[in-house]
Amino acid sequence: MKTRLILYLFLAILISCTNDDPKECIGYRNEYVTEVNAPSSGKINEAVEIEIDFVVNNGCGNFEKFLESGSEQSKTIEVQAKYEGCICPQVTRTITAVYEFIPLSTGEYELKFKSGETEFTTVNLIITE
C-alpha cells in the first residue's frame, strides 16, 4: 500500500513537471515598416533587394517572414515578427530585413509596404530586359 502511494505521488510530480510547453512562449505579430531603401529599377528575372527596417516591441522579437498580397504588378507587403521567449527584455529595437523581389516581366511595379494602420511606403520599380 505504501509503495503504491509513493508511486502515485511520483507519477503526479512527474506529470506536473512535464507540462512546461515551450510553444506557450512563442507569438507572431505583424509590425509596421519604418524605413524602406530600394533601387528605382531592375532587370527581368533578376532579384531586386530592398532593405526594410521595422521595430520589435521587446528583446525576444525577430524577423520571421514577409506576407504578400495583391497581383504581380502591385503587391502589398507586411512584415511578420516572431516573439520567442517567456522572459523578454523590455527594449524596443530596429531590425533590418531584406525583401527579395524577382520580376517576371518588364514594366512598372508598385510595391506597398505597410507602415501604419492605413499607411504605406510605396516603392515604384521600372523593370527592363
N, C-alpha and C positions, 0 to 999 in steps of 0.2 A: 504494500500500500504506500509506504513511504517512498519507494523507488518510483512508483507511478507519479506521485505528486511532484517529485523533483524533475522527472522527465517532462511533465506538462508545463511546469514553470520554466524550464529550459527552452522548450519549444515556443512558449509565449514570448519570451525575451528575444529569441532568435527572429521570430516573425516581426516583432515591433522594430527591430534594428534594421531589417532589410527593406523597410518601407520608404527609404530615402530615395525618391525618384529624381534623378538629375534633370529630367525634362521639365520639372516644375520651375526651374530657374532659367529657362530659355524663352525669349519672346521676340517678336518681329514687329517692326513699325516702319511705316513709310515716312521718310524725312524730306524736308524741303531743301532744294538746291540753293546754295548761297552764292556760288560763282561758277561760270562756265567759260572755259578757254578753248576755242575751236578755230580751225582754219576756215577760210571762206570758200575754198574749192577743194576738189579731189578728183581722182580718176576712177573710171568704171572698174569694178571688181577688185579694187584695192582698199584696204582698211583705212578709214579716216579715224584717227584717235582724238577724242575730245575729253579734256580733263574736267572733272566735275568735283566741286567742293560742297560738302554738306556737314551739318553739325549733329553730333550724337549727344544725348542727354546725360550720359554718365560714362564712367570708365569701362563699363562692360560692353559698350556699343561698338560695332564694327560693320564694315560694308558686307552686305550679303549678296545682292544682285540688283539688276535693273529690270523694271517692269515696263513693257512696251504695249501700246495700243494704237489703233489707227491704221492707216494704209502705208504702203511703201514710200510714197511721196510726202506724206505728212504724218509724222509719228509724235505721240505724246509719251514721254519717258519719265518714270518716277524712280526714286532710289529707295530700296528696302534695306534697312539696317537690322542686324541681328544683335540682340542683347542676351549675352550668355554669362550667367553668374548670379549667385544669390546675394552676395555682399559686394556692392559696387561703389567705388569712389564717386562722390557727387561732384564730378568735374565735367563740364561740357568741353568738347574738343572738336576741332575741324578735321575731317578726313577727306582725302583726295582719292577718287577712283577714276579709272579710265573707261569711258564708254567707247566701244569699237563699233563703228558703223561701216558696213560694206554695201555700197550702192550697186545695184544690179543693172542699171541703165543710165544713160546720160540724161541731163535735165536739171531742174531745180528741185531741191528737197528742203522741207521745213521740219526741223526737229524742235519740239517744245518740251523743255524740262520744267517740271512742276516746282515752282519756287514759293508758293503760298496756296492758301485755300482755293483761290480763283486766279492766281497769278502764275505766269510762265516766263521763263527766259528762253527766247527763241533764237535758234541758230539757222541761218539760211545758207545752204551749200549749193554751189554750182558744180555739177559733175560733168567732166569731159572724157573723151576716149583716151 
